[in-house]
Amino acid sequence: MFVSLAFLSLLVELAAGYPDRVFRAVGHPVVWIGGLISWLDGRLNREEYGFGTRRLLGAATLCLLLAICGAAGWLLQAALSSVPFGFLLTALLGSALLAQRSLAAHVGAVAVALESGGLAAGRQAVSRIVGRDPDRLDEAAVCRAAIESLAENFSDGVTAPALWLAIGGLPGGIAYKAVNTADSMIGHKNARHGAFGWAAARFDDLVNLPASRLTALSLVAAACLLPGASPAGAWRAVRRDARHHRSPNAGWPEAALAGALGLSIAGPRHYGGVLTTDAPMGDGRREATAADIRRALRLYWVADAILIALAGAVSVLIWLR
């Protein structure tokens, strides 16, 4: 039943996204979760506490967050199970946890900005989806950043929430978004969150592990279907480069996308004025272009269709048992 929920949620989000009028009226689940995380961070993450105490309180915060969000998902799912068309309404709620359309829109906006407004516009557009210093990026770096964001967020924003919806229903999907949002807000290696956000960062690595591998495989499969893409290059890059990424998960989809397109992405980058060293993903061109962003988006849509088809096929098999 939960695989069917993930399948239908993917279809709903693909068709309608998250309408702006709904966002303006009630916000978004990630915004609500972020507000809770911010409140807990402000009250429990005190500078006067020692490193061990802050790490323990960060772990307690994560547990409390999971309990609240999981319980909210369970209550919603249970309440809707007894009303007419409750399954469809549950899928509608589940679709809010996915980001197929918004991810493509934000990445595509970088290509449009570069083509219509030049480097300055491209830097402004890419700054909305990546955390690195935009003023240090030349045109090729802007394009690489957009493609990296597409690969990583395909896993975090589409595959992973769909997978956890399939595994745990609405409680699983909401709990996953809670973990992922916590990692993005407090899972940083800085003075404030190095201890407090440790549990969120490590747990996010764990829950994203299966989705990152599945995303990479879907991109390799998509490269078999998209003219001009290289499935062999994608598979070779995943096997060679993915494990060398500083993230245990991001390297898998990034390497697959880079190898399929004949690019080299990732590598050294600046965040907050600090140079972060990282291994390159792929061994192709570093001089990426707006056209490469569009190629990456085409590959993304094919891979996304493969994931949806896979969810649909598993749903049918389960119902026929």
C-alpha positions as CSV (number, residue, x, y, z in Angstrom):
1,M,0.0,0.0,0.0
2,F,2.8,2.4,0.8
3,V,4.5,1.8,-2.5
4,S,1.3,2.8,-4.2
5,L,1.2,5.9,-2.0
6,A,4.7,6.9,-3.2
7,F,3.7,6.2,-6.8
8,L,0.6,8.3,-6.7
9,S,2.4,11.1,-4.8
10,L,5.0,11.2,-7.5
11,L,2.3,11.5,-10.2
12,V,0.4,14.2,-8.3
13,E,3.6,16.3,-7.7
14,L,4.7,15.8,-11.3
15,A,1.4,17.1,-12.6
16,A,0.7,20.0,-10.2
17,G,3.8,20.7,-8.1
18,Y,3.1,22.7,-5.0
19,P,0.9,25.5,-6.1
20,D,2.0,29.1,-5.2
21,R,-1.5,29.9,-3.9
22,V,-1.3,27.0,-1.4
23,F,2.1,28.2,-0.3
24,R,0.9,31.7,0.3
25,A,-2.1,30.5,2.2
26,V,-0.6,27.8,4.5
27,G,3.1,27.7,3.9
28,H,4.9,24.4,3.2
29,P,5.8,21.4,5.4
30,V,9.5,22.2,5.2
31,V,8.8,25.7,6.5
32,W,6.8,24.3,9.4
33,I,9.5,21.8,10.2
34,G,12.1,24.5,9.9
35,G,10.3,26.7,12.4
36,L,10.3,23.8,14.9
37,I,14.0,23.2,14.4
38,S,14.8,26.8,14.8
39,W,12.8,27.0,18.0
40,L,14.6,23.9,19.5
41,D,18.0,25.2,18.3
42,G,17.4,28.6,20.0
43,R,16.4,27.0,23.4
44,L,18.6,24.0,23.7
45,N,21.8,25.0,21.8
46,R,23.4,27.3,24.4
47,E,26.9,28.6,24.1
48,E,27.6,28.1,27.8
49,Y,27.1,24.3,27.5
50,G,30.0,22.1,26.9
51,F,30.7,20.1,23.7
52,G,29.4,16.9,25.1
53,T,26.3,18.4,26.5
54,R,25.5,20.2,23.2
55,R,26.0,16.9,21.3
56,L,23.7,15.1,23.7
57,L,21.0,17.8,23.4
58,G,21.4,17.8,19.6
59,A,20.6,14.1,19.6
60,A,17.7,14.6,21.9
61,T,16.4,17.4,19.6
62,L,16.6,15.0,16.6
63,C,14.7,12.3,18.6
64,L,12.0,14.8,19.6
65,L,11.8,16.1,16.0
66,L,11.3,12.6,14.7
67,A,8.7,11.8,17.3
68,I,6.7,15.0,16.6
69,C,6.8,14.7,12.8
70,G,6.3,11.0,12.7
71,A,3.3,11.3,15.1
72,A,1.8,14.1,13.0
73,G,2.2,11.9,9.8
74,W,0.6,8.9,11.6
75,L,-2.4,10.9,12.8
76,L,-3.0,12.4,9.4
77,Q,-2.7,9.1,7.7
78,A,-5.0,7.4,10.3
79,A,-7.6,10.1,10.1
80,L,-7.7,10.1,6.3
81,S,-7.9,6.3,6.1
82,S,-11.5,6.4,7.2
83,V,-12.9,9.1,4.9
84,P,-14.0,8.8,1.2
85,F,-11.0,9.1,-1.2
86,G,-8.7,9.1,1.9
87,F,-5.9,7.4,0.0
88,L,-6.0,10.1,-2.7
89,L,-5.9,12.8,0.0
90,T,-3.0,11.1,1.7
91,A,-1.2,11.0,-1.7
92,L,-1.9,14.7,-2.1
93,L,-0.2,15.4,1.3
94,G,2.6,13.1,0.3
95,S,3.2,15.0,-2.9
96,A,4.1,18.1,-0.8
97,L,7.2,16.2,0.3
98,L,8.5,15.9,-3.2
99,A,10.3,18.4,-5.4
100,Q,10.4,17.1,-9.0
101,R,9.0,20.2,-10.6
102,S,10.5,22.9,-8.4
103,L,14.0,21.3,-8.7
104,A,13.9,21.4,-12.5
105,A,12.5,24.9,-12.4
106,H,15.2,26.3,-10.2
107,V,18.0,24.6,-12.1
108,G,16.6,25.5,-15.4
109,A,16.4,29.2,-14.3
110,V,20.2,29.2,-14.1
111,A,20.5,28.3,-17.8
112,V,17.9,30.9,-18.7
113,A,19.6,33.6,-16.6
114,L,23.0,32.9,-18.2
115,E,21.6,33.0,-21.7
116,S,19.5,36.1,-21.2
117,G,21.5,38.1,-18.6
118,G,25.0,36.9,-18.7
119,L,27.3,35.9,-15.8
120,A,25.9,38.3,-13.2
121,A,22.3,37.0,-13.7
122,G,23.6,33.4,-13.7
123,R,25.4,34.0,-10.4
124,Q,22.3,35.4,-8.9
125,A,20.1,32.5,-10.1
126,V,22.6,29.8,-8.8
127,S,22.9,31.5,-5.4
128,R,19.3,30.5,-4.8
129,I,20.1,26.8,-5.0
130,V,23.7,26.5,-3.7
131,G,25.5,27.8,-0.6
132,R,28.9,28.6,-2.2
133,D,30.2,32.1,-2.8
134,P,28.6,33.2,-6.1
135,D,31.0,36.1,-6.8
136,R,33.9,33.6,-7.1
137,L,32.2,31.7,-9.9
138,D,32.9,32.1,-13.5
139,E,30.4,30.9,-16.1
140,A,31.6,27.3,-16.2
141,A,31.6,27.2,-12.4
142,V,28.0,28.5,-12.3
143,C,27.0,25.7,-14.7
144,R,28.8,23.1,-12.7
145,A,27.2,24.3,-9.5
146,A,23.7,24.0,-11.1
147,I,24.4,20.5,-12.3
148,E,25.8,19.4,-9.0
149,S,22.7,20.8,-7.2
150,L,20.4,19.0,-9.7
151,A,22.2,15.7,-9.0
152,E,22.3,16.0,-5.2
153,N,18.8,17.3,-4.9
154,F,17.4,14.6,-7.2
155,S,18.4,12.2,-4.5
156,D,17.5,14.3,-1.5
157,G,14.4,16.0,-2.9
158,V,12.8,13.3,-5.0
159,T,14.2,9.8,-4.6
160,A,14.7,9.8,-0.8
161,P,11.3,11.2,0.2
162,A,9.5,8.9,-2.3
163,L,11.5,5.9,-1.0
164,W,10.6,6.7,2.6
165,L,7.0,7.2,1.7
166,A,7.1,3.7,0.1
167,I,8.7,2.3,3.3
168,G,6.9,4.1,6.0
169,G,3.9,5.8,4.5
170,L,3.2,9.4,5.4
171,P,4.9,9.1,8.8
172,G,8.1,7.9,7.0
173,G,8.0,10.6,4.4
174,I,7.5,13.4,6.9
175,A,10.1,12.0,9.3
176,Y,12.6,11.9,6.4
177,K,11.9,15.6,5.5
178,A,12.5,16.4,9.2
179,V,15.9,14.8,9.2
180,N,16.9,16.3,5.9
181,T,15.7,19.8,7.0
182,A,17.6,19.5,10.3
183,D,20.8,18.6,8.4
184,S,20.4,21.6,6.2
185,M,19.8,23.9,9.1
186,I,22.0,22.6,11.9
187,G,24.2,19.9,10.4
188,H,27.1,22.2,9.8
189,K,30.7,21.9,11.0
190,N,30.9,25.4,12.6
191,A,31.3,26.8,16.1
192,R,27.5,26.9,16.8
193,H,26.4,23.6,15.2
194,G,29.5,21.4,15.2
195,A,28.3,19.5,18.3
196,F,24.6,20.3,18.4
197,G,24.0,19.3,14.7
198,W,26.3,16.2,14.8
199,A,23.4,13.7,15.3
200,A,21.3,15.3,12.5
201,A,24.2,15.3,10.1
202,R,25.1,11.7,10.7
203,F,21.5,10.4,10.7
204,D,20.9,12.3,7.4
205,D,23.9,10.5,5.9
206,L,22.3,7.2,7.0
207,V,18.8,7.7,5.7
208,N,20.0,9.1,2.4
209,L,22.3,6.2,1.7
210,P,19.9,3.9,-0.2
211,A,18.3,6.8,-2.2
212,S,21.7,8.1,-3.4
213,R,22.6,4.7,-4.8
214,L,19.2,4.3,-6.4
215,T,19.4,7.7,-7.9
216,A,22.8,6.9,-9.4
217,L,21.4,3.7,-10.9
218,S,18.5,5.5,-12.4
219,L,20.8,8.1,-14.0
220,V,22.9,5.3,-15.5
221,A,19.7,3.6,-16.8
222,A,18.5,7.0,-18.2
223,A,21.8,7.4,-20.0
224,C,21.0,4.2,-21.9
225,L,17.8,5.9,-23.2
226,L,19.0,9.5,-23.9
227,P,20.8,10.0,-27.2
228,G,24.3,11.6,-26.6
229,A,24.6,10.4,-23.0
230,S,27.0,7.7,-22.0
231,P,25.8,4.9,-19.6
232,A,29.3,3.4,-19.6
233,G,30.8,6.8,-18.6
234,A,28.2,7.2,-15.9
235,W,28.9,3.7,-14.5
236,R,32.7,4.2,-14.7
237,A,32.5,7.6,-12.9
238,V,30.3,6.1,-10.1
239,R,32.6,3.2,-9.5
240,R,35.8,5.4,-9.6
241,D,34.8,8.7,-8.1
242,A,31.7,8.4,-5.9
243,R,33.5,7.1,-2.8
244,H,36.0,10.0,-2.9
245,H,33.4,12.7,-2.4
246,R,33.4,14.3,1.0
247,S,29.8,13.3,1.4
248,P,29.0,9.6,1.6
249,N,26.0,10.1,-0.6
250,A,26.2,13.2,-2.8
251,G,29.1,11.7,-4.9
252,W,26.9,8.9,-6.3
253,P,24.4,11.0,-8.3
254,E,27.0,13.7,-9.0
255,A,29.4,11.1,-10.5
256,A,26.7,9.4,-12.5
257,L,25.4,12.7,-14.0
258,A,28.9,13.9,-14.7
259,G,30.0,10.7,-16.3
260,A,26.8,10.4,-18.4
261,L,27.4,13.9,-19.8
262,G,31.2,13.8,-20.3
263,L,31.8,16.4,-17.6
264,S,33.9,16.9,-14.5
265,I,32.1,18.6,-11.7
266,A,32.6,19.1,-7.9
267,G,36.3,19.7,-6.9
268,P,37.5,22.6,-4.8
269,R,34.8,25.2,-3.9
270,H,34.5,28.3,-1.7
271,Y,31.9,28.5,1.1
272,G,31.8,31.6,3.2
273,G,35.2,32.6,2.0
274,V,36.7,29.3,2.9
275,L,38.1,26.9,0.3
276,T,36.7,23.4,0.6
277,T,38.7,20.7,-1.1
278,D,36.8,17.9,-2.8
279,A,37.5,15.3,-5.4
280,P,36.2,15.9,-8.9
281,M,33.3,13.8,-10.1
282,G,33.8,12.6,-13.6
283,D,36.9,13.1,-15.8
284,G,35.4,15.0,-18.7
285,R,35.2,18.8,-19.5
286,R,35.4,21.3,-16.7
287,E,34.1,24.0,-19.0
288,A,30.4,23.4,-18.5
289,T,27.9,25.5,-20.4
290,A,24.2,26.4,-20.2
291,A,23.6,23.8,-22.8
292,D,25.1,21.2,-20.5
293,I,22.5,22.3,-17.8
294,R,19.8,21.6,-20.3
295,R,21.3,18.2,-21.1
296,A,21.5,17.4,-17.4
297,L,17.8,18.3,-17.0
298,R,16.8,16.0,-19.9
299,L,18.7,13.2,-18.3
300,Y,17.0,14.0,-14.9
301,W,13.5,13.8,-16.4
302,V,14.3,10.4,-18.0
303,A,15.7,9.1,-14.7
304,D,12.7,10.5,-12.9
305,A,10.4,8.7,-15.3
306,I,12.3,5.5,-14.6
307,L,11.8,5.9,-10.9
308,I,8.1,6.5,-11.3
309,A,7.7,3.5,-13.6
310,L,9.6,1.4,-11.1
311,A,7.2,2.5,-8.3
312,G,4.2,1.8,-10.5
313,A,5.5,-1.6,-11.5
314,V,6.2,-2.6,-7.8
315,S,2.7,-1.3,-6.9
316,V,1.1,-3.5,-9.5
317,L,3.0,-6.6,-8.4
318,I,2.0,-6.0,-4.8
319,W,-1.6,-5.6,-5.6
320,L,-1.6,-8.8,-7.8
321,R,-0.1,-10.9,-5.0
